[in-house]
Amino acid sequence: MTDTDGTNAYQSLSETTGHDDPRWAFGTGIVTDAGAEITSPVPDGVDPADLAAYCLMLGDDALVYSHRLSEWVSNAPELEEEVALANTALDLLGQARVLLARAAHLRGGDATEDSLAYLRTDGEFRNVGLAELSDDLDFARAVVRLLLFSTWRLAVLYRLQDSADPVVAAVAAKGVKELTYHRDYAARWTLRLGDGTDGSHHRAQDALDALWPYVGELFRTSDEERRLVDAGVAVDPAAVREEVDGVLDQVLERATLTRPERPFIGTIGGRSGRQGLHTEQLGPVLAEMQSLARQHPGATW
């Protein structure tokens, strides 16, 4: 996938612009291109702890879902789709790296980008449930989930381009370009499967029915988000629901898919993914993602 500046995902593997550490491969340029730095001052009137929590929410969504998408490498139905899904995973990983680095800086102490990614337990992650679910190597499920996730995240990041926090705004500015492609890719495949054969239609509808209960969580507003909305830093996820519904309705209608009438999954004691309450599927994801870093603490490569 080629960016608007003519670069591509493969070139970014060797880029080190703005970083002395050559291991900084993914997400290069997201912050420096916008004139912001990870160490930028916290906006006036904003609690650093709230901003750190918000960066973790956005970063964990991208990190965990990126890992799930990477599971399609060597498993996609065609090489072209494998490359597309891998590049989508790399885009999200780039967003996650900057957001987790920002969160680590705000937390201070010994926190680093790597420690937040590899040393937290599942109860410390703040991603939504939709990001952590397995596709079970069902391509229709992968496509429908990407449609749901990218439609929602694009609506959020589009508004975050005006965030009072320069790092969040910089991530959003580049992320909008990436997510526009992600949503378009997923929408095209949803149309192809939904309005295809009887078999592909039923698989797409089954995937939508299975994933739909997790959509409601995308629009719940955490306490940190409420405070940051007032400070001009965050976006109230409830405010994007109408836009997301409009896009999904348009795609589902053309794909001859029926919007499910299944209820959304609720909270337990008012807690869900944003408060560290996850499905049983997150633990195995983290066990795999964190295994190397935990076996070789402090190792570099």
C-alpha positions as CSV (number, residue, x, y, z in Angstrom):
1,M,0.0,0.0,0.0
2,T,1.4,3.4,-1.0
3,D,1.0,6.5,1.1
4,T,0.2,9.9,-0.4
5,D,3.9,10.9,0.0
6,G,5.0,8.0,-2.3
7,T,6.4,5.8,0.5
8,N,5.1,2.3,1.3
9,A,5.1,-0.1,4.2
10,Y,8.3,-1.8,3.1
11,Q,10.2,1.4,2.9
12,S,9.1,2.3,6.4
13,L,10.9,-0.8,7.8
14,S,14.3,1.0,7.3
15,E,13.3,4.5,7.9
16,T,14.7,6.2,11.0
17,T,13.6,9.8,10.4
18,G,13.3,11.6,13.7
19,H,14.6,8.7,15.8
20,D,18.2,7.8,16.8
21,D,17.1,4.2,17.5
22,P,17.1,2.2,14.3
23,R,14.7,-0.2,15.9
24,W,12.0,2.4,15.5
25,A,10.5,1.0,12.3
26,F,6.7,1.1,12.4
27,G,4.9,4.5,12.8
28,T,7.9,6.5,11.7
29,G,7.1,10.1,10.9
30,I,3.6,10.1,12.4
31,V,4.6,12.6,15.1
32,T,7.6,14.4,13.6
33,D,5.8,15.2,10.4
34,A,3.2,17.1,12.4
35,G,5.7,19.1,14.4
36,A,4.8,17.3,17.6
37,E,7.0,15.2,20.0
38,I,6.2,12.4,22.4
39,T,7.4,14.7,25.2
40,S,5.1,17.6,24.2
41,P,3.6,19.4,27.2
42,V,0.2,18.3,28.4
43,P,-2.5,20.8,27.4
44,D,-3.5,23.3,30.0
45,G,-6.1,22.0,32.5
46,V,-5.6,18.3,31.5
47,D,-4.8,15.6,34.0
48,P,-1.7,13.7,32.7
49,A,-3.2,10.5,34.1
50,D,-6.4,11.0,32.1
51,L,-4.4,11.6,28.9
52,A,-2.2,8.6,29.5
53,A,-5.3,6.4,30.0
54,Y,-6.8,7.8,26.8
55,C,-3.6,7.1,24.8
56,L,-3.7,3.5,26.2
57,M,-7.3,3.1,25.1
58,L,-6.6,4.2,21.5
59,G,-3.2,2.4,21.5
60,D,-4.5,-0.9,22.9
61,D,-7.3,-1.0,20.4
62,A,-4.7,-0.7,17.6
63,L,-2.1,-3.0,19.2
64,V,-4.4,-5.9,20.0
65,Y,-6.3,-5.7,16.7
66,S,-3.0,-5.4,14.8
67,H,-1.9,-8.7,16.3
68,R,-5.1,-10.4,15.4
69,L,-4.8,-9.2,11.8
70,S,-1.2,-10.5,11.7
71,E,-2.6,-14.0,12.2
72,W,-3.7,-13.9,8.6
73,V,-0.2,-13.9,7.3
74,S,0.3,-17.3,5.5
75,N,-3.4,-18.0,6.1
76,A,-5.3,-15.6,3.8
77,P,-7.1,-17.1,0.8
78,E,-4.9,-15.3,-1.7
79,L,-1.5,-13.6,-1.6
80,E,-3.1,-10.2,-2.4
81,E,-5.4,-10.4,0.6
82,E,-2.5,-11.5,2.8
83,V,-0.5,-8.5,1.9
84,A,-3.5,-6.2,2.3
85,L,-4.2,-7.5,5.8
86,A,-0.6,-7.5,6.8
87,N,-0.2,-3.8,5.7
88,T,-3.4,-3.0,7.7
89,A,-1.8,-4.6,10.7
90,L,1.3,-2.5,10.2
91,D,-0.7,0.7,9.9
92,L,-2.4,0.0,13.3
93,L,0.9,-1.1,14.9
94,G,2.4,2.3,13.9
95,Q,-0.5,4.1,15.6
96,A,-0.1,1.9,18.6
97,R,3.6,2.6,19.0
98,V,3.2,6.3,19.1
99,L,0.2,6.2,21.5
100,L,1.9,3.8,23.9
101,A,5.1,5.9,23.8
102,R,3.1,8.9,24.7
103,A,1.3,7.1,27.5
104,A,4.6,5.9,28.9
105,H,6.0,9.4,28.9
106,L,3.0,10.7,30.7
107,R,3.1,7.9,33.3
108,G,6.8,8.5,34.0
109,G,8.9,6.3,36.2
110,D,10.1,3.1,34.5
111,A,7.3,2.9,31.9
112,T,8.3,2.5,28.3
113,E,6.5,1.7,25.1
114,D,7.8,-1.9,25.4
115,S,6.8,-2.4,29.0
116,L,3.3,-1.2,28.3
117,A,3.0,-3.6,25.3
118,Y,4.7,-6.6,26.8
119,L,4.5,-6.5,30.6
120,R,0.9,-5.6,31.4
121,T,-1.6,-8.2,32.3
122,D,-4.9,-8.6,30.5
123,G,-6.7,-6.6,33.3
124,E,-4.4,-3.7,32.6
125,F,-5.3,-3.4,28.9
126,R,-8.0,-0.9,27.8
127,N,-9.0,-2.1,24.4
128,V,-12.6,-2.7,23.3
129,G,-13.7,-6.3,23.0
130,L,-14.1,-6.2,19.2
131,A,-10.4,-5.8,18.8
132,E,-9.5,-9.0,20.7
133,L,-11.8,-11.5,19.2
134,S,-10.5,-14.3,17.0
135,D,-11.5,-14.6,13.4
136,D,-11.1,-18.3,13.6
137,L,-9.5,-18.1,10.1
138,D,-12.9,-17.2,8.7
139,F,-12.3,-14.6,6.0
140,A,-15.9,-13.4,6.0
141,R,-15.6,-12.7,9.7
142,A,-12.2,-10.9,9.2
143,V,-13.8,-8.7,6.5
144,V,-16.9,-7.8,8.5
145,R,-14.9,-7.1,11.7
146,L,-12.6,-4.8,9.8
147,L,-15.6,-3.0,8.4
148,L,-17.1,-2.4,11.9
149,F,-13.8,-1.5,13.5
150,S,-12.4,0.8,10.8
151,T,-15.7,2.6,10.3
152,W,-15.8,3.4,14.0
153,R,-12.1,4.3,14.4
154,L,-12.1,6.5,11.3
155,A,-15.0,8.5,12.6
156,V,-13.2,9.0,15.9
157,L,-9.8,9.8,14.5
158,Y,-11.3,12.2,12.0
159,R,-12.5,14.3,14.9
160,L,-9.3,13.9,16.9
161,Q,-7.3,15.8,14.2
162,D,-8.4,18.9,16.2
163,S,-7.4,17.4,19.5
164,A,-5.7,19.9,21.9
165,D,-3.0,17.3,22.5
166,P,-0.5,17.6,19.6
167,V,0.5,13.9,19.7
168,V,-3.0,12.6,19.6
169,A,-3.8,15.1,16.8
170,A,-0.7,13.9,14.8
171,V,-1.6,10.2,15.1
172,A,-5.2,11.0,14.0
173,A,-4.0,13.1,11.0
174,K,-2.1,10.2,9.6
175,G,-4.4,7.5,10.9
176,V,-7.4,9.0,8.9
177,K,-5.5,8.3,5.6
178,E,-4.8,4.8,6.7
179,L,-8.2,4.0,8.0
180,T,-9.9,5.4,4.9
181,Y,-8.1,2.6,3.0
182,H,-9.0,0.0,5.6
183,R,-12.7,0.9,5.5
184,D,-12.8,0.9,1.7
185,Y,-11.0,-2.5,1.5
186,A,-13.4,-4.0,4.0
187,A,-16.5,-2.4,2.4
188,R,-15.6,-3.7,-1.0
189,W,-15.1,-7.3,0.3
190,T,-18.3,-7.1,2.3
191,L,-20.2,-6.1,-0.9
192,R,-18.5,-8.9,-2.8
193,L,-19.4,-11.6,-0.2
194,G,-22.8,-10.3,0.8
195,D,-24.1,-9.9,-2.7
196,G,-22.2,-12.9,-4.1
197,T,-23.1,-16.6,-3.9
198,D,-25.6,-18.0,-1.5
199,G,-22.7,-19.5,0.4
200,S,-20.7,-16.3,0.7
201,H,-23.9,-14.3,1.7
202,H,-24.7,-16.7,4.5
203,R,-21.1,-16.6,5.8
204,A,-21.0,-12.8,5.8
205,Q,-24.4,-12.7,7.5
206,D,-23.3,-15.2,10.1
207,A,-20.2,-13.1,10.8
208,L,-22.2,-10.0,11.2
209,D,-24.6,-11.7,13.6
210,A,-21.7,-13.0,15.7
211,L,-19.9,-9.7,15.9
212,W,-22.8,-7.3,16.3
213,P,-23.2,-7.7,20.1
214,Y,-19.7,-6.1,20.5
215,V,-20.6,-3.0,18.6
216,G,-22.4,-1.3,21.4
217,E,-19.2,-1.1,23.5
218,L,-17.7,1.2,20.8
219,F,-20.0,4.0,21.8
220,R,-19.7,3.8,25.6
221,T,-18.0,6.8,27.1
222,S,-15.5,6.3,30.0
223,D,-15.0,8.8,32.8
224,E,-11.6,9.8,31.4
225,E,-13.1,10.4,28.0
226,R,-15.8,12.7,29.5
227,R,-13.2,14.8,31.2
228,L,-11.0,15.0,28.2
229,V,-13.9,15.9,25.9
230,D,-14.5,19.0,28.1
231,A,-10.7,19.8,27.7
232,G,-10.8,19.5,23.9
233,V,-8.5,16.5,23.9
234,A,-10.8,13.5,23.3
235,V,-13.9,12.6,21.3
236,D,-17.1,11.3,22.9
237,P,-17.5,8.0,21.2
238,A,-21.3,8.3,21.6
239,A,-21.1,11.3,19.3
240,V,-20.0,9.3,16.3
241,R,-22.7,6.7,16.5
242,E,-25.0,8.4,14.0
243,E,-22.2,8.6,11.4
244,V,-21.1,5.0,11.9
245,D,-24.7,3.8,11.7
246,G,-25.1,5.7,8.4
247,V,-22.0,4.2,6.8
248,L,-22.9,0.7,7.9
249,D,-26.5,1.0,6.8
250,Q,-25.3,2.0,3.3
251,V,-22.8,-0.8,3.0
252,L,-25.1,-3.5,4.5
253,E,-28.0,-2.5,2.2
254,R,-25.8,-2.8,-0.9
255,A,-24.4,-6.0,0.3
256,T,-27.9,-7.4,0.9
257,L,-27.1,-8.1,4.5
258,T,-29.5,-7.6,7.3
259,R,-28.6,-5.5,10.4
260,P,-28.9,-7.8,13.3
261,E,-31.4,-7.2,16.0
262,R,-29.3,-8.9,18.6
263,P,-28.8,-7.0,21.9
264,F,-25.4,-5.5,22.6
265,I,-23.2,-7.1,25.3
266,G,-23.6,-5.1,28.5
267,T,-21.1,-4.2,31.3
268,I,-20.4,-6.1,34.5
269,G,-20.6,-3.8,37.4
270,G,-20.3,-0.9,35.0
271,R,-17.0,-2.2,33.6
272,S,-16.0,-3.4,30.1
273,G,-12.9,-3.3,28.0
274,R,-12.1,0.3,28.8
275,Q,-12.0,-0.6,32.5
276,G,-10.0,-3.8,32.0
277,L,-12.8,-6.3,31.8
278,H,-12.2,-8.5,28.7
279,T,-13.4,-11.7,27.0
280,E,-11.6,-14.9,27.6
281,Q,-9.9,-14.5,24.2
282,L,-7.5,-11.7,25.3
283,G,-5.4,-13.8,27.6
284,P,-4.2,-16.2,24.8
285,V,-3.5,-13.2,22.5
286,L,-1.3,-11.6,25.0
287,A,0.4,-14.9,25.9
288,E,1.5,-15.2,22.3
289,M,2.3,-11.5,21.7
290,Q,4.3,-11.1,24.9
291,S,6.1,-14.5,25.1
292,L,9.4,-13.5,23.6
293,A,9.7,-10.3,25.7
294,R,8.9,-12.2,28.9
295,Q,11.3,-15.1,28.1
296,H,14.1,-12.6,27.4
297,P,13.6,-9.5,29.6
298,G,15.4,-6.5,28.3
299,A,16.6,-8.1,25.1
300,T,16.9,-6.1,22.0
301,W,16.9,-7.1,18.4
